[in-house]
Each structure stands twice: as C-alpha cells, then as structure tokens.
Amino acid sequence: TFGGRPRTVTTDILTRNAKDIAFADYSPSWKFHRKIVHSALCMFREGTVAIEQIISREAASLCQTLTSFQTIPLDMAPELTRAVTNVVCSLCFSTRYKRGDAEFETMLKYNRGIVDTVAKDSLVDIFPWLQVFPNKDLDILRQSVASRDQFLHKKLKEHKDAFCGETVNNLMDALLEAKLSMENNNSNISQDVGLTEDHILMTVGDIFGAGVETTSTVMKWAVAYLLHNPEVQKKIQEELDVKVGFGRYPLLSDRKILHYTEAVISEVLRIRPVSPLLIPHVALKDSSIGEYTIPKETRVVINLWS
C-alpha cells in the first residue's frame, strides 16, 4: 500500500534518476532488481561463515589499534567507521583499508558530503524550480556524488576485467554474473527490467549508504553511552567472559545466550535511532489508517522512533 517512493531533486542526483533500490519507485523493474540483489546478498546472510570471518577479522584489527593507543588519546570515530567500512567493502568488493589509506579518506569525505546534504529538509525538494538558483548544498552533493561515482566506476572496471564467471566472491561479482546471465539468455531483457551498469553502481551505493553510516553511528553512540555508564560496560564484559570465554571471538549464533548484551544493543537503538524518520513513501492506492483517509499518491513519512 505504501511501497511507492517520491522523486526529489536530491535523490535523483544521488541515484541517477532512481537507478537504485532504496529510492526507486515500486514497479515490476524494481521488484526484479530487488530480487536479484537479495539473491546476491544471501551469500553473506547472517550466520554464514563468510560474514563471521569478515567481522571477526575487522574486530581483531580494531582491538589491535585500540591496544596500541592505550596511553595516547584516540578519536575512536574514524576507527569505528574504518572497521565498518572494511566489512562493507569486503562484502561489495573483497577490499579492505588500513589506517591513513588515501582511497579510504576519499570515501569518508564523499560519504560525509552525501549524508550532510541528503539528510537535510531541502526546499529544492519541495519546490524543484529552485534548483535553477545557486545552491551550496546541491553543489556539495553533486561534487560528492561525482567523487563516489569515480570510485565505483574504478571498482566496477577492476571487477569486470577480473571476472571469469566461475567464482563469485562479493556483491559486485554476483551482480555482474546476474547481468551476464541475463544478457546471454536474452540480449534485451537486462535493459527492459533495469539491470544496467548504472543499476549495479547505484545498488552498491545503496549498500554503502545503508551499511556504513548507520552501523558506524550506532557504534559511536554505544561507545559514548558505555563510557558514561561503566557499570553497564562491566556487566557486558562479565557476560562475554562467562558465556563466550577467552578462547574465541563471539559469534552471531551467541546472540541467543548473550541476553544482557542484546538488551544493551536494543536500548541504544531505541534511545538513539539512526533514522528517526524512514525514507518518504508514497501511497499506491486509496487507503486509511484508523479514522484518517490517505488518498492515492499521498506522501507518507513514517515515524520509526515512535
């Protein structure tokens, strides 16, 4: 009922006129595109060995960094962001970055530019004709998107050159395999349903937007609250020591026995939600909620925090 998405100036710039999944309107093409991406992501679904190995590796790297700075003040924000970015990059490209890597710093810069501009309630999205006038936020967004697209094009070219179709190691490989398979079966079908290179690039861009900023923000809030509530930090450590022990890293399968740790994570998500309001939706047909009538094509904003 509310599966539609509104078209706005900022999201059109961000997604090459809705070539992604998150901001694209509901349609047969969107459904097919989403199905392909869902199938590709299943290779990294929760509980698989691949995702646990990646997360454990980055957790170990983060712990080593923190250990080396025990006697020196350290801003944890970029370290947490790097750890999360490495997990997402491993899923998307089988790539990871070390501290101070130039490409990583470029990613941080353009991602910050995108988040800071798209998250604003821009007047140009309400009155599109305003885009003809100078607009600092739109300029920043266009520059950030251009930098992002340059990075994604580079990754796409690397994967196309190396792709043999026999081994799928990451999301980019899986999307290329799906595109190649469709082209071999029917030369026109990939264009008809929307699995072009633009769609592949924007899909990977979605994964970054959904994975890096949200997860790193939650982790930063969690660290901040634990610093101000050391008794909670102590209880989490005691639970991990008793139920996981010292011989291995925690696994996703341990969640069912780490009740206190799970409760703390849920409380952080409740008290400091990453996105209090969801992406705007559009009613696909006339409907109602309680005593309120919602006509077709009405823009709907969902209050997730409530």
C-alpha positions as CSV (number, residue, x, y, z in Angstrom):
1,T,0.0,0.0,0.0
2,F,2.8,2.5,0.9
3,G,5.5,0.9,-1.3
4,G,6.0,3.9,-3.6
5,R,8.8,6.4,-3.4
6,P,8.6,10.1,-4.2
7,R,11.0,11.6,-6.8
8,T,13.0,14.5,-5.4
9,V,15.8,16.7,-6.8
10,T,18.4,15.5,-4.3
11,T,17.6,11.8,-4.5
12,D,17.6,11.9,-8.4
13,I,21.2,13.4,-8.2
14,L,22.2,10.7,-5.7
15,T,20.7,7.8,-7.6
16,R,21.0,8.8,-11.3
17,N,17.2,9.2,-11.5
18,A,16.3,6.3,-9.2
19,K,18.5,3.6,-10.6
20,D,18.9,2.1,-7.1
21,I,16.6,0.2,-4.8
22,A,16.1,2.4,-1.8
23,F,14.8,5.4,-3.6
24,A,13.3,3.8,-6.7
25,D,9.5,3.7,-7.1
26,Y,7.6,0.5,-6.8
27,S,7.4,-1.2,-10.2
28,P,8.0,-4.6,-11.9
29,S,11.5,-3.5,-12.7
30,W,12.1,-2.6,-9.1
31,K,10.8,-5.9,-7.9
32,F,13.1,-7.8,-10.3
33,H,16.1,-5.7,-9.4
34,R,15.4,-6.2,-5.6
35,K,15.1,-10.0,-6.2
36,I,18.5,-10.1,-7.9
37,V,20.2,-8.1,-5.2
38,H,18.5,-10.2,-2.4
39,S,19.8,-13.4,-4.1
40,A,23.3,-11.9,-4.3
41,L,23.3,-10.8,-0.6
42,C,22.2,-14.3,0.5
43,M,25.8,-15.4,0.2
44,F,26.6,-13.1,3.1
45,R,23.4,-13.6,5.1
46,E,23.6,-13.6,8.9
47,G,25.1,-16.7,10.3
48,T,27.2,-17.6,7.3
49,V,30.9,-18.4,7.7
50,A,31.9,-15.6,5.3
51,I,30.3,-12.7,7.2
52,E,31.5,-14.0,10.6
53,Q,35.1,-14.3,9.3
54,I,35.0,-10.7,7.9
55,I,33.5,-9.2,11.1
56,S,36.0,-11.2,13.3
57,R,38.9,-10.0,11.3
58,E,37.9,-6.4,11.5
59,A,37.1,-6.6,15.2
60,A,40.6,-8.0,15.8
61,S,42.1,-5.2,13.8
62,L,40.1,-2.6,15.7
63,C,41.2,-4.2,19.0
64,Q,44.9,-4.1,17.9
65,T,44.5,-0.4,17.1
66,L,42.9,0.4,20.5
67,T,45.6,-1.6,22.3
68,S,48.4,0.3,20.6
69,F,46.9,3.6,21.8
70,Q,46.4,2.6,25.4
71,T,48.5,5.5,26.7
72,I,47.6,8.0,24.0
73,P,44.3,9.9,23.4
74,L,42.5,8.4,20.4
75,D,39.4,9.6,18.5
76,M,37.5,6.4,18.0
77,A,35.1,7.8,15.4
78,P,37.3,7.2,12.4
79,E,38.5,3.9,13.7
80,L,34.9,2.6,14.1
81,T,34.0,4.0,10.7
82,R,37.0,2.3,9.1
83,A,36.1,-1.1,10.7
84,V,32.5,-0.9,9.4
85,T,33.7,0.4,6.0
86,N,36.1,-2.6,5.7
87,V,33.2,-5.0,6.4
88,V,31.0,-3.4,3.8
89,C,33.9,-3.2,1.3
90,S,34.7,-6.8,1.9
91,L,31.1,-7.7,1.1
92,C,31.0,-5.5,-2.0
93,F,34.5,-5.7,-3.5
94,S,36.6,-8.1,-1.3
95,T,38.7,-5.0,-0.4
96,R,39.8,-3.6,3.0
97,Y,41.8,-0.5,4.0
98,K,44.5,0.3,6.5
99,R,44.7,3.5,8.6
100,G,45.6,6.5,6.5
101,D,44.8,4.9,3.2
102,A,44.1,7.7,0.6
103,E,41.2,5.9,-1.0
104,F,39.6,5.3,2.3
105,E,39.9,9.0,3.2
106,T,38.3,9.9,-0.2
107,M,35.4,7.6,0.7
108,L,35.0,9.2,4.1
109,K,34.9,12.7,2.5
110,Y,32.3,12.0,-0.2
111,N,30.2,9.9,2.2
112,R,30.1,12.8,4.7
113,G,29.1,15.2,1.9
114,I,26.3,13.0,0.8
115,V,24.9,12.4,4.3
116,D,25.1,16.0,5.3
117,T,23.2,17.2,2.2
118,V,20.6,14.4,1.6
119,A,19.6,14.3,5.3
120,K,18.5,18.0,5.3
121,D,15.0,19.0,4.5
122,S,15.9,20.9,1.4
123,L,13.5,23.4,0.0
124,V,14.5,22.4,-3.5
125,D,12.9,19.0,-2.9
126,I,9.6,20.8,-2.1
127,F,9.9,23.5,-4.9
128,P,12.1,21.8,-7.6
129,W,12.2,25.0,-9.7
130,L,14.5,26.5,-7.0
131,Q,17.4,24.3,-8.5
132,V,18.0,27.0,-11.1
133,F,19.3,29.3,-8.4
134,P,22.8,28.9,-6.7
135,N,22.5,26.2,-4.0
136,K,25.5,25.4,-1.9
137,D,24.1,22.1,-0.6
138,L,23.3,20.9,-4.2
139,D,26.9,21.8,-5.2
140,I,28.3,19.8,-2.4
141,L,26.0,16.9,-3.2
142,R,27.0,16.9,-6.9
143,Q,30.7,17.1,-6.0
144,S,30.4,14.2,-3.5
145,V,28.3,12.1,-5.9
146,A,30.9,12.7,-8.7
147,S,33.7,11.5,-6.4
148,R,31.6,8.5,-5.3
149,D,30.8,7.6,-8.9
150,Q,34.5,7.8,-9.9
151,F,35.4,5.4,-7.1
152,L,32.6,3.0,-8.0
153,H,33.4,3.1,-11.7
154,K,37.0,2.2,-10.9
155,K,35.8,-0.8,-8.8
156,L,33.4,-1.9,-11.5
157,K,36.2,-1.8,-14.1
158,E,38.5,-3.8,-11.9
159,H,35.9,-6.5,-11.3
160,K,34.8,-6.7,-15.0
161,D,38.4,-7.2,-16.1
162,A,39.0,-9.9,-13.5
163,F,35.5,-11.6,-13.7
164,C,35.5,-15.0,-15.2
165,G,32.0,-16.1,-14.2
166,E,33.2,-19.2,-12.3
167,T,33.9,-17.7,-8.9
168,V,31.6,-15.2,-7.2
169,N,33.4,-13.6,-4.2
170,N,31.4,-10.5,-3.5
171,L,28.3,-8.5,-4.3
172,M,29.9,-6.8,-7.4
173,D,30.7,-10.2,-8.8
174,A,27.2,-11.5,-8.1
175,L,25.6,-8.6,-9.8
176,L,27.9,-8.9,-12.8
177,E,27.1,-12.6,-13.0
178,A,23.4,-11.9,-13.0
179,K,23.7,-9.2,-15.7
180,L,25.9,-11.5,-17.8
181,S,23.5,-14.4,-17.4
182,M,20.5,-12.3,-18.5
183,E,22.4,-11.0,-21.5
184,N,23.3,-14.5,-22.6
185,N,19.7,-15.6,-22.3
186,N,18.1,-12.6,-23.9
187,S,20.0,-9.6,-25.2
188,N,17.2,-7.1,-24.4
189,I,15.9,-8.4,-21.0
190,S,18.5,-6.7,-18.8
191,Q,17.7,-3.3,-20.3
192,D,13.9,-3.9,-20.1
193,V,14.0,-4.8,-16.4
194,G,16.7,-2.3,-15.4
195,L,19.9,-4.3,-14.7
196,T,22.3,-1.9,-16.4
197,E,25.7,-0.9,-15.2
198,D,24.1,2.2,-13.7
199,H,21.8,0.0,-11.6
200,I,24.8,-2.1,-10.4
201,L,26.7,1.0,-9.4
202,M,23.7,2.6,-7.6
203,T,22.9,-0.7,-5.9
204,V,26.4,-0.9,-4.4
205,G,26.0,2.8,-3.5
206,D,22.8,1.8,-1.6
207,I,24.7,-0.8,0.4
208,F,27.3,1.8,1.4
209,G,24.6,4.2,2.4
210,A,22.6,1.6,4.4
211,G,25.6,-0.1,5.9
212,V,28.4,2.3,6.7
213,E,26.8,5.4,8.0
214,T,24.0,3.7,10.0
215,T,26.2,1.0,11.6
216,S,29.1,3.3,12.5
217,T,26.7,5.8,14.0
218,V,25.1,3.2,16.2
219,M,28.6,2.0,17.3
220,K,29.6,5.6,18.2
221,W,26.5,6.1,20.3
222,A,27.1,2.7,22.0
223,V,30.7,3.6,22.9
224,A,29.6,7.0,24.2
225,Y,26.9,5.5,26.5
226,L,29.3,2.8,27.7
227,L,31.9,5.4,28.6
228,H,29.3,7.3,30.7
229,N,27.9,4.0,32.2
230,P,30.9,1.9,33.2
231,E,28.7,-0.4,35.3
232,V,26.9,-1.5,32.1
233,Q,30.3,-2.0,30.4
234,K,31.4,-4.2,33.2
235,K,28.3,-6.4,33.1
236,I,28.7,-6.9,29.3
237,Q,32.4,-7.9,29.8
238,E,31.4,-10.3,32.6
239,E,28.7,-11.9,30.4
240,L,31.1,-12.3,27.5
241,D,33.8,-13.8,29.8
242,V,31.4,-16.3,31.3
243,K,29.3,-17.3,28.2
244,V,31.9,-17.0,25.4
245,G,35.2,-17.4,27.2
246,F,38.7,-16.3,26.2
247,G,39.4,-18.9,23.5
248,R,37.4,-17.5,20.6
249,Y,35.6,-14.4,19.3
250,P,31.8,-14.1,19.9
251,L,29.7,-15.5,17.0
252,L,26.4,-14.4,15.7
253,S,25.0,-17.7,17.0
254,D,25.9,-16.5,20.5
255,R,23.3,-13.8,20.4
256,K,20.7,-16.1,21.9
257,I,22.8,-16.6,25.1
258,L,24.1,-13.0,25.4
259,H,20.8,-11.6,26.9
260,Y,22.3,-8.6,28.6
261,T,24.5,-7.6,25.6
262,E,21.5,-7.9,23.3
263,A,19.4,-5.8,25.7
264,V,22.1,-3.0,25.7
265,I,22.3,-3.0,21.9
266,S,18.5,-2.8,21.6
267,E,18.4,0.1,24.1
268,V,21.0,2.0,22.2
269,L,18.9,1.5,19.0
270,R,15.8,2.7,20.9
271,I,17.2,5.8,22.6
272,R,19.4,6.9,19.7
273,P,17.8,5.6,16.4
274,V,19.9,6.2,13.3
275,S,17.0,7.4,11.4
276,P,14.0,8.6,13.5
277,L,12.0,9.0,10.2
278,L,12.1,6.5,7.4
279,I,12.7,7.3,3.8
280,P,9.5,9.0,2.5
281,H,7.0,6.6,1.0
282,V,4.0,7.2,-1.4
283,A,0.6,5.6,-1.1
284,L,0.0,3.3,-4.1
285,K,-3.8,3.3,-3.7
286,D,-6.5,4.9,-1.6
287,S,-6.3,3.6,2.0
288,S,-6.9,4.6,5.6
289,I,-5.2,4.3,9.0
290,G,-7.8,4.4,11.8
291,E,-10.1,7.3,11.1
292,Y,-7.6,9.0,8.7
293,T,-8.1,8.7,4.9
294,I,-5.0,8.5,2.8
295,P,-5.6,9.2,-0.9
296,K,-3.5,7.6,-3.6
297,E,-0.1,9.3,-4.3
298,T,-0.1,10.9,-0.8
299,R,3.5,11.2,0.5
300,V,3.8,9.2,3.8
301,V,6.5,9.8,6.4
302,I,6.8,7.0,9.0
303,N,8.0,7.9,12.5
304,L,10.2,5.0,13.3
305,W,11.4,6.4,16.6
306,S,7.8,6.4,18.0
